[in-house]
Amino acid sequence: MPTLTIRNLPDSVHAALRRQAQQDGLSVEAEVRKILTDVCIMDRKPIASLQQLVDQLYHGQKPANVVEHLIQERRLEAKNE
């Protein structure tokens, strides 16, 4: 199994890793392995599912100028207040 060396790790990050490892009942090394595994091998299906849902909501046509419309709407509301 490969070995990874991390140089110049800030003390604050190391301290946070130590605290997290202690909370999880793991060594710092095991905690880092867990974090790296979770981040690198996370399931990407939820992202694809969310995109599919957005596409269905907008029937494949994504809205344009959303921010501009929201600003205009808010300005009208403020004017009428």
Gaussian input, Z-matrix of N, CA and C with variables (Angstrom, degrees):
# hf/3-21g

backbone

0 1
 N
 C     1     B1
 C     2     B2     1     A1
 N     3     B3     2     A2     1     D1
 C     4     B4     3     A3     2     D2
 C     5     B5     4     A4     3     D3
 N     6     B6     5     A5     4     D4
 C     7     B7     6     A6     5     D5
 C     8     B8     7     A7     6     D6
 N     9     B9     8     A8     7     D7
 C    10    B10     9     A9     8     D8
 C    11    B11    10    A10     9     D9
 N    12    B12    11    A11    10    D10
 C    13    B13    12    A12    11    D11
 C    14    B14    13    A13    12    D12
 N    15    B15    14    A14    13    D13
 C    16    B16    15    A15    14    D14
 C    17    B17    16    A16    15    D15
 N    18    B18    17    A17    16    D16
 C    19    B19    18    A18    17    D17
 C    20    B20    19    A19    18    D18
 N    21    B21    20    A20    19    D19
 C    22    B22    21    A21    20    D20
 C    23    B23    22    A22    21    D21
 N    24    B24    23    A23    22    D22
 C    25    B25    24    A24    23    D23
 C    26    B26    25    A25    24    D24
 N    27    B27    26    A26    25    D25
 C    28    B28    27    A27    26    D26
 C    29    B29    28    A28    27    D27
 N    30    B30    29    A29    28    D28
 C    31    B31    30    A30    29    D29
 C    32    B32    31    A31    30    D30
 N    33    B33    32    A32    31    D31
 C    34    B34    33    A33    32    D32
 C    35    B35    34    A34    33    D33
 N    36    B36    35    A35    34    D34
 C    37    B37    36    A36    35    D35
 C    38    B38    37    A37    36    D36
 N    39    B39    38    A38    37    D37
 C    40    B40    39    A39    38    D38
 C    41    B41    40    A40    39    D39
 N    42    B42    41    A41    40    D40
 C    43    B43    42    A42    41    D41
 C    44    B44    43    A43    42    D42
 N    45    B45    44    A44    43    D43
 C    46    B46    45    A45    44    D44
 C    47    B47    46    A46    45    D45
 N    48    B48    47    A47    46    D46
 C    49    B49    48    A48    47    D47
 C    50    B50    49    A49    48    D48
 N    51    B51    50    A50    49    D49
 C    52    B52    51    A51    50    D50
 C    53    B53    52    A52    51    D51
 N    54    B54    53    A53    52    D52
 C    55    B55    54    A54    53    D53
 C    56    B56    55    A55    54    D54
 N    57    B57    56    A56    55    D55
 C    58    B58    57    A57    56    D56
 C    59    B59    58    A58    57    D57
 N    60    B60    59    A59    58    D58
 C    61    B61    60    A60    59    D59
 C    62    B62    61    A61    60    D60
 N    63    B63    62    A62    61    D61
 C    64    B64    63    A63    62    D62
 C    65    B65    64    A64    63    D63
 N    66    B66    65    A65    64    D64
 C    67    B67    66    A66    65    D65
 C    68    B68    67    A67    66    D66
 N    69    B69    68    A68    67    D67
 C    70    B70    69    A69    68    D68
 C    71    B71    70    A70    69    D69
 N    72    B72    71    A71    70    D70
 C    73    B73    72    A72    71    D71
 C    74    B74    73    A73    72    D72
 N    75    B75    74    A74    73    D73
 C    76    B76    75    A75    74    D74
 C    77    B77    76    A76    75    D75
 N    78    B78    77    A77    76    D76
 C    79    B79    78    A78    77    D77
 C    80    B80    79    A79    78    D78
 N    81    B81    80    A80    79    D79
 C    82    B82    81    A81    80    D80
 C    83    B83    82    A82    81    D81
 N    84    B84    83    A83    82    D82
 C    85    B85    84    A84    83    D83
 C    86    B86    85    A85    84    D84
 N    87    B87    86    A86    85    D85
 C    88    B88    87    A87    86    D86
 C    89    B89    88    A88    87    D87
 N    90    B90    89    A89    88    D88
 C    91    B91    90    A90    89    D89
 C    92    B92    91    A91    90    D90
 N    93    B93    92    A92    91    D91
 C    94    B94    93    A93    92    D92
 C    95    B95    94    A94    93    D93
 N    96    B96    95    A95    94    D94
 C    97    B97    96    A96    95    D95
 C    98    B98    97    A97    96    D96
 N    99    B99    98    A98    97    D97
 C   100   B100    99    A99    98    D98
 C   101   B101   100   A100    99    D99
 N   102   B102   101   A101   100   D100
 C   103   B103   102   A102   101   D101
 C   104   B104   103   A103   102   D102
 N   105   B105   104   A104   103   D103
 C   106   B106   105   A105   104   D104
 C   107   B107   106   A106   105   D105
 N   108   B108   107   A107   106   D106
 C   109   B109   108   A108   107   D107
 C   110   B110   109   A109   108   D108
 N   111   B111   110   A110   109   D109
 C   112   B112   111   A111   110   D110
 C   113   B113   112   A112   111   D111
 N   114   B114   113   A113   112   D112
 C   115   B115   114   A114   113   D113
 C   116   B116   115   A115   114   D114
 N   117   B117   116   A116   115   D115
 C   118   B118   117   A117   116   D116
 C   119   B119   118   A118   117   D117
 N   120   B120   119   A119   118   D118
 C   121   B121   120   A120   119   D119
 C   122   B122   121   A121   120   D120
 N   123   B123   122   A122   121   D121
 C   124   B124   123   A123   122   D122
 C   125   B125   124   A124   123   D123
 N   126   B126   125   A125   124   D124
 C   127   B127   126   A126   125   D125
 C   128   B128   127   A127   126   D126
 N   129   B129   128   A128   127   D127
 C   130   B130   129   A129   128   D128
 C   131   B131   130   A130   129   D129
 N   132   B132   131   A131   130   D130
 C   133   B133   132   A132   131   D131
 C   134   B134   133   A133   132   D132
 N   135   B135   134   A134   133   D133
 C   136   B136   135   A135   134   D134
 C   137   B137   136   A136   135   D135
 N   138   B138   137   A137   136   D136
 C   139   B139   138   A138   137   D137
 C   140   B140   139   A139   138   D138
 N   141   B141   140   A140   139   D139
 C   142   B142   141   A141   140   D140
 C   143   B143   142   A142   141   D141
 N   144   B144   143   A143   142   D142
 C   145   B145   144   A144   143   D143
 C   146   B146   145   A145   144   D144
 N   147   B147   146   A146   145   D145
 C   148   B148   147   A147   146   D146
 C   149   B149   148   A148   147   D147
 N   150   B150   149   A149   148   D148
 C   151   B151   150   A150   149   D149
 C   152   B152   151   A151   150   D150
 N   153   B153   152   A152   151   D151
 C   154   B154   153   A153   152   D152
 C   155   B155   154   A154   153   D153
 N   156   B156   155   A155   154   D154
 C   157   B157   156   A156   155   D155
 C   158   B158   157   A157   156   D156
 N   159   B159   158   A158   157   D157
 C   160   B160   159   A159   158   D158
 C   161   B161   160   A160   159   D159
 N   162   B162   161   A161   160   D160
 C   163   B163   162   A162   161   D161
 C   164   B164   163   A163   162   D162
 N   165   B165   164   A164   163   D163
 C   166   B166   165   A165   164   D164
 C   167   B167   166   A166   165   D165
 N   168   B168   167   A167   166   D166
 C   169   B169   168   A168   167   D167
 C   170   B170   169   A169   168   D168
 N   171   B171   170   A170   169   D169
 C   172   B172   171   A171   170   D170
 C   173   B173   172   A172   171   D171
 N   174   B174   173   A173   172   D172
 C   175   B175   174   A174   173   D173
 C   176   B176   175   A175   174   D174
 N   177   B177   176   A176   175   D175
 C   178   B178   177   A177   176   D176
 C   179   B179   178   A178   177   D177
 N   180   B180   179   A179   178   D178
 C   181   B181   180   A180   179   D179
 C   182   B182   181   A181   180   D180
 N   183   B183   182   A182   181   D181
 C   184   B184   183   A183   182   D182
 C   185   B185   184   A184   183   D183
 N   186   B186   185   A185   184   D184
 C   187   B187   186   A186   185   D185
 C   188   B188   187   A187   186   D186
 N   189   B189   188   A188   187   D187
 C   190   B190   189   A189   188   D188
 C   191   B191   190   A190   189   D189
 N   192   B192   191   A191   190   D190
 C   193   B193   192   A192   191   D191
 C   194   B194   193   A193   192   D192
 N   195   B195   194   A194   193   D193
 C   196   B196   195   A195   194   D194
 C   197   B197   196   A196   195   D195
 N   198   B198   197   A197   196   D196
 C   199   B199   198   A198   197   D197
 C   200   B200   199   A199   198   D198
 N   201   B201   200   A200   199   D199
 C   202   B202   201   A201   200   D200
 C   203   B203   202   A202   201   D201
 N   204   B204   203   A203   202   D202
 C   205   B205   204   A204   203   D203
 C   206   B206   205   A205   204   D204
 N   207   B207   206   A206   205   D205
 C   208   B208   207   A207   206   D206
 C   209   B209   208   A208   207   D207
 N   210   B210   209   A209   208   D208
 C   211   B211   210   A210   209   D209
 C   212   B212   211   A211   210   D210
 N   213   B213   212   A212   211   D211
 C   214   B214   213   A213   212   D212
 C   215   B215   214   A214   213   D213
 N   216   B216   215   A215   214   D214
 C   217   B217   216   A216   215   D215
 C   218   B218   217   A217   216   D216
 N   219   B219   218   A218   217   D217
 C   220   B220   219   A219   218   D218
 C   221   B221   220   A220   219   D219
 N   222   B222   221   A221   220   D220
 C   223   B223   222   A222   221   D221
 C   224   B224   223   A223   222   D222
 N   225   B225   224   A224   223   D223
 C   226   B226   225   A225   224   D224
 C   227   B227   226   A226   225   D225
 N   228   B228   227   A227   226   D226
 C   229   B229   228   A228   227   D227
 C   230   B230   229   A229   228   D228
 N   231   B231   230   A230   229   D229
 C   232   B232   231   A231   230   D230
 C   233   B233   232   A232   231   D231
 N   234   B234   233   A233   232   D232
 C   235   B235   234   A234   233   D233
 C   236   B236   235   A235   234   D234
 N   237   B237   236   A236   235   D235
 C   238   B238   237   A237   236   D236
 C   239   B239   238   A238   237   D237
 N   240   B240   239   A239   238   D238
 C   241   B241   240   A240   239   D239
 C   242   B242   241   A241   240   D240

   B1=1.4480
   B2=1.5355
   B3=1.3413
   B4=1.4568
   B5=1.5343
   B6=1.3209
   B7=1.4616
   B8=1.5107
   B9=1.3209
   B10=1.4565
   B11=1.5173
   B12=1.3296
   B13=1.4585
   B14=1.5191
   B15=1.3193
   B16=1.4633
   B17=1.5202
   B18=1.3215
   B19=1.4638
   B20=1.5264
   B21=1.3108
   B22=1.4746
   B23=1.5296
   B24=1.3054
   B25=1.4583
   B26=1.5300
   B27=1.3167
   B28=1.4678
   B29=1.5308
   B30=1.3174
   B31=1.4654
   B32=1.5245
   B33=1.3237
   B34=1.4666
   B35=1.5354
   B36=1.3214
   B37=1.4661
   B38=1.5248
   B39=1.3118
   B40=1.4672
   B41=1.5245
   B42=1.3203
   B43=1.4615
   B44=1.5275
   B45=1.3173
   B46=1.4641
   B47=1.5263
   B48=1.3118
   B49=1.4694
   B50=1.5255
   B51=1.3315
   B52=1.4654
   B53=1.5239
   B54=1.3367
   B55=1.4728
   B56=1.5320
   B57=1.3418
   B58=1.4626
   B59=1.5223
   B60=1.3197
   B61=1.4619
   B62=1.5235
   B63=1.3210
   B64=1.4682
   B65=1.5286
   B66=1.3286
   B67=1.4693
   B68=1.5264
   B69=1.3204
   B70=1.4670
   B71=1.5230
   B72=1.3412
   B73=1.4582
   B74=1.5154
   B75=1.3228
   B76=1.4678
   B77=1.5230
   B78=1.3259
   B79=1.4634
   B80=1.5239
   B81=1.3206
   B82=1.4641
   B83=1.5235
   B84=1.3107
   B85=1.4624
   B86=1.5323
   B87=1.3214
   B88=1.4691
   B89=1.5283
   B90=1.3260
   B91=1.4691
   B92=1.5236
   B93=1.3262
   B94=1.4613
   B95=1.5274
   B96=1.3372
   B97=1.4740
   B98=1.5249
   B99=1.3285
   B100=1.4715
   B101=1.5276
   B102=1.3269
   B103=1.4699
   B104=1.5204
   B105=1.3211
   B106=1.4649
   B107=1.5254
   B108=1.3094
   B109=1.4682
   B110=1.5204
   B111=1.3369
   B112=1.4749
   B113=1.5230
   B114=1.3132
   B115=1.4602
   B116=1.5302
   B117=1.3063
   B118=1.4704
   B119=1.5227
   B120=1.3047
   B121=1.4586
   B122=1.5186
   B123=1.3187
   B124=1.4629
   B125=1.5110
   B126=1.2979
   B127=1.4652
   B128=1.5255
   B129=1.2893
   B130=1.4679
   B131=1.5344
   B132=1.3133
   B133=1.4661
   B134=1.5196
   B135=1.3356
   B136=1.4676
   B137=1.5265
   B138=1.3176
   B139=1.4635
   B140=1.5244
   B141=1.3188
   B142=1.4661
   B143=1.5232
   B144=1.3276
   B145=1.4611
   B146=1.5159
   B147=1.3169
   B148=1.4616
   B149=1.5266
   B150=1.3106
   B151=1.4652
   B152=1.5204
   B153=1.3045
   B154=1.4605
   B155=1.5354
   B156=1.3209
   B157=1.4585
   B158=1.5304
   B159=1.3302
   B160=1.4679
   B161=1.5195
   B162=1.3146
   B163=1.4650
   B164=1.5331
   B165=1.3269
   B166=1.4678
   B167=1.5249
   B168=1.3268
   B169=1.4640
   B170=1.5242
   B171=1.3195
   B172=1.4643
   B173=1.5205
   B174=1.3171
   B175=1.4706
   B176=1.5279
   B177=1.3163
   B178=1.4543
   B179=1.5171
   B180=1.3308
   B181=1.4680
   B182=1.5275
   B183=1.2919
   B184=1.4516
   B185=1.5262
   B186=1.3267
   B187=1.4626
   B188=1.5262
   B189=1.3175
   B190=1.4667
   B191=1.5254
   B192=1.2954
   B193=1.4627
   B194=1.5232
   B195=1.2996
   B196=1.4606
   B197=1.5229
   B198=1.3105
   B199=1.4599
   B200=1.5181
   B201=1.3109
   B202=1.4586
   B203=1.5279
   B204=1.3320
   B205=1.4702
   B206=1.5278
   B207=1.3237
   B208=1.4588
   B209=1.5251
   B210=1.3189
   B211=1.4666
   B212=1.5249
   B213=1.3189
   B214=1.4663
   B215=1.5262
   B216=1.3147
   B217=1.4592
   B218=1.5259
   B219=1.3259
   B220=1.4654
   B221=1.5221
   B222=1.3184
   B223=1.4642
   B224=1.5250
   B225=1.3202
   B226=1.4623
   B227=1.5273
   B228=1.3328
   B229=1.4631
   B230=1.5200
   B231=1.3337
   B232=1.4618
   B233=1.5294
   B234=1.2973
   B235=1.4646
   B236=1.5291
   B237=1.3278
   B238=1.4624
   B239=1.5258
   B240=1.3197
   B241=1.4728
   B242=1.5044
   A1=108.25
   A2=118.30
   A3=121.62
   A4=112.61
   A5=114.71
   A6=122.22
   A7=108.66
   A8=116.65
   A9=122.57
   A10=108.53
   A11=116.40
   A12=121.84
   A13=108.28
   A14=116.28
   A15=120.54
   A16=107.75
   A17=115.61
   A18=120.90
   A19=110.20
   A20=115.27
   A21=123.26
   A22=112.68
   A23=116.56
   A24=121.20
   A25=107.75
   A26=118.07
   A27=119.61
   A28=111.50
   A29=115.22
   A30=120.77
   A31=111.45
   A32=116.57
   A33=120.07
   A34=111.05
   A35=116.58
   A36=120.26
   A37=109.72
   A38=116.57
   A39=120.09
   A40=110.23
   A41=116.73
   A42=120.52
   A43=110.44
   A44=116.53
   A45=120.29
   A46=110.71
   A47=116.50
   A48=120.27
   A49=111.28
   A50=115.94
   A51=120.22
   A52=111.16
   A53=115.82
   A54=119.90
   A55=110.84
   A56=116.00
   A57=119.86
   A58=110.90
   A59=116.58
   A60=120.77
   A61=110.52
   A62=116.31
   A63=120.68
   A64=110.27
   A65=117.05
   A66=120.74
   A67=111.23
   A68=116.25
   A69=121.01
   A70=112.87
   A71=116.40
   A72=120.06
   A73=113.04
   A74=116.17
   A75=121.69
   A76=110.43
   A77=115.24
   A78=119.70
   A79=107.35
   A80=117.04
   A81=120.33
   A82=109.20
   A83=117.26
   A84=121.34
   A85=111.16
   A86=116.96
   A87=120.41
   A88=110.95
   A89=116.84
   A90=120.50
   A91=110.99
   A92=117.32
   A93=121.31
   A94=110.03
   A95=116.89
   A96=119.77
   A97=110.60
   A98=116.33
   A99=121.02
   A100=110.35
   A101=117.53
   A102=121.93
   A103=110.56
   A104=117.00
   A105=120.38
   A106=111.75
   A107=116.61
   A108=120.12
   A109=110.43
   A110=116.44
   A111=120.25
   A112=111.48
   A113=117.22
   A114=121.41
   A115=111.59
   A116=116.71
   A117=119.96
   A118=113.73
   A119=117.84
   A120=119.88
   A121=110.00
   A122=116.63
   A123=118.47
   A124=110.27
   A125=115.35
   A126=121.95
   A127=109.00
   A128=117.73
   A129=122.32
   A130=112.03
   A131=118.02
   A132=120.72
   A133=112.84
   A134=119.88
   A135=118.27
   A136=112.95
   A137=117.77
   A138=120.85
   A139=109.70
   A140=116.64
   A141=120.61
   A142=110.31
   A143=117.01
   A144=120.46
   A145=111.18
   A146=117.11
   A147=121.08
   A148=110.08
   A149=116.64
   A150=119.81
   A151=110.51
   A152=116.68
   A153=121.39
   A154=110.21
   A155=117.07
   A156=121.64
   A157=111.14
   A158=116.93
   A159=121.08
   A160=110.13
   A161=116.79
   A162=120.38
   A163=111.43
   A164=116.31
   A165=120.05
   A166=110.98
   A167=116.94
   A168=120.62
   A169=112.10
   A170=115.73
   A171=120.33
   A172=112.32
   A173=116.75
   A174=122.28
   A175=111.89
   A176=115.63
   A177=120.72
   A178=114.97
   A179=117.84
   A180=121.07
   A181=108.47
   A182=115.53
   A183=119.68
   A184=110.34
   A185=117.46
   A186=120.49
   A187=111.24
   A188=115.11
   A189=120.62
   A190=108.92
   A191=116.37
   A192=122.95
   A193=113.57
   A194=117.50
   A195=121.44
   A196=111.06
   A197=117.07
   A198=120.57
   A199=110.45
   A200=116.97
   A201=120.51
   A202=111.46
   A203=116.01
   A204=120.56
   A205=111.17
   A206=116.54
   A207=119.91
   A208=111.33
   A209=116.93
   A210=120.74
   A211=110.10
   A212=116.93
   A213=120.76
   A214=110.88
   A215=115.84
   A216=120.98
   A217=110.89
   A218=116.08
   A219=120.45
   A220=110.88
   A221=117.90
   A222=120.91
   A223=111.08
   A224=117.35
   A225=121.25
   A226=110.86
   A227=115.61
   A228=119.80
   A229=110.80
   A230=116.21
   A231=120.58
   A232=110.59
   A233=116.75
   A234=121.43
   A235=110.54
   A236=116.51
   A237=121.57
   A238=113.35
   A239=117.52
   A240=120.23
   A241=111.48
   D1=135.54
   D2=-178.47
   D3=-64.86
   D4=157.12
   D5=177.39
   D6=-115.36
   D7=142.46
   D8=-179.15
   D9=-122.48
   D10=129.28
   D11=175.98
   D12=-111.61
   D13=130.05
   D14=179.51
   D15=-112.51
   D16=116.83
   D17=-179.43
   D18=-99.49
   D19=156.00
   D20=174.42
   D21=58.69
   D22=36.60
   D23=176.28
   D24=-75.09
   D25=124.56
   D26=179.84
   D27=-58.53
   D28=144.87
   D29=179.95
   D30=-56.64
   D31=-37.90
   D32=-178.18
   D33=-64.85
   D34=-36.84
   D35=178.58
   D36=-69.38
   D37=-42.42
   D38=178.77
   D39=-62.45
   D40=-41.54
   D41=179.37
   D42=-64.16
   D43=-40.90
   D44=178.48
   D45=-64.68
   D46=-40.86
   D47=176.69
   D48=-62.18
   D49=-41.56
   D50=178.33
   D51=-61.29
   D52=-45.09
   D53=179.60
   D54=-63.20
   D55=-45.45
   D56=-179.46
   D57=-63.21
   D58=-41.66
   D59=179.00
   D60=-62.27
   D61=-42.31
   D62=179.19
   D63=-62.95
   D64=-42.41
   D65=178.81
   D66=-62.50
   D67=-36.40
   D68=-178.53
   D69=-87.65
   D70=-3.08
   D71=-179.60
   D72=70.66
   D73=31.98
   D74=-177.77
   D75=-122.02
   D76=164.18
   D77=169.91
   D78=-75.48
   D79=163.20
   D80=177.81
   D81=-60.20
   D82=-41.74
   D83=179.68
   D84=-60.54
   D85=-45.37
   D86=179.08
   D87=-65.81
   D88=-37.59
   D89=178.27
   D90=-63.47
   D91=-43.30
   D92=178.81
   D93=-64.01
   D94=-41.83
   D95=177.01
   D96=-60.07
   D97=-42.98
   D98=179.83
   D99=-62.32
   D100=-46.67
   D101=-179.52
   D102=-61.82
   D103=-48.01
   D104=-179.71
   D105=-62.74
   D106=-40.33
   D107=178.83
   D108=-64.80
   D109=-45.45
   D110=179.80
   D111=-60.25
   D112=-42.67
   D113=-176.45
   D114=-74.79
   D115=-41.71
   D116=-173.85
   D117=-82.27
   D118=-23.23
   D119=-176.31
   D120=-122.70
   D121=34.45
   D122=178.54
   D123=-76.68
   D124=152.87
   D125=-178.21
   D126=-74.26
   D127=122.49
   D128=-177.86
   D129=-92.65
   D130=0.66
   D131=-178.65
   D132=-61.54
   D133=-40.75
   D134=-179.55
   D135=-57.56
   D136=-35.40
   D137=178.69
   D138=-64.87
   D139=-45.20
   D140=178.86
   D141=-64.14
   D142=-38.93
   D143=179.23
   D144=-64.93
   D145=-39.47
   D146=178.59
   D147=-64.60
   D148=-43.36
   D149=178.78
   D150=-62.72
   D151=-39.14
   D152=178.87
   D153=-63.78
   D154=-41.11
   D155=178.31
   D156=-63.53
   D157=-44.13
   D158=178.26
   D159=-61.78
   D160=-43.82
   D161=178.11
   D162=-59.72
   D163=-40.54
   D164=179.21
   D165=-66.92
   D166=-41.63
   D167=-179.46
   D168=-60.77
   D169=-38.41
   D170=-177.14
   D171=-101.37
   D172=12.05
   D173=178.13
   D174=51.70
   D175=39.93
   D176=177.34
   D177=78.75
   D178=-4.88
   D179=179.77
   D180=-111.89
   D181=104.03
   D182=-178.87
   D183=-70.68
   D184=142.10
   D185=-179.02
   D186=-66.59
   D187=150.47
   D188=178.39
   D189=-116.42
   D190=153.02
   D191=175.55
   D192=57.72
   D193=35.27
   D194=-177.65
   D195=-61.76
   D196=-46.01
   D197=-178.06
   D198=-63.14
   D199=-44.74
   D200=179.94
   D201=-60.29
   D202=-41.94
   D203=179.00
   D204=-64.35
   D205=-41.14
   D206=178.04
   D207=-63.78
   D208=-41.17
   D209=178.71
   D210=-63.48
   D211=-45.61
   D212=178.89
   D213=-60.47
   D214=-44.34
   D215=-179.87
   D216=-61.35
   D217=-44.33
   D218=-179.86
   D219=-65.58
   D220=-39.72
   D221=178.46
   D222=-62.79
   D223=-40.42
   D224=176.85
   D225=-62.89
   D226=-43.41
   D227=178.55
   D228=-61.99
   D229=-43.64
   D230=-179.30
   D231=-64.97
   D232=-37.42
   D233=-179.66
   D234=-65.80
   D235=-35.46
   D236=-178.28
   D237=-85.09
   D238=-3.44
   D239=-179.55
   D240=-80.02

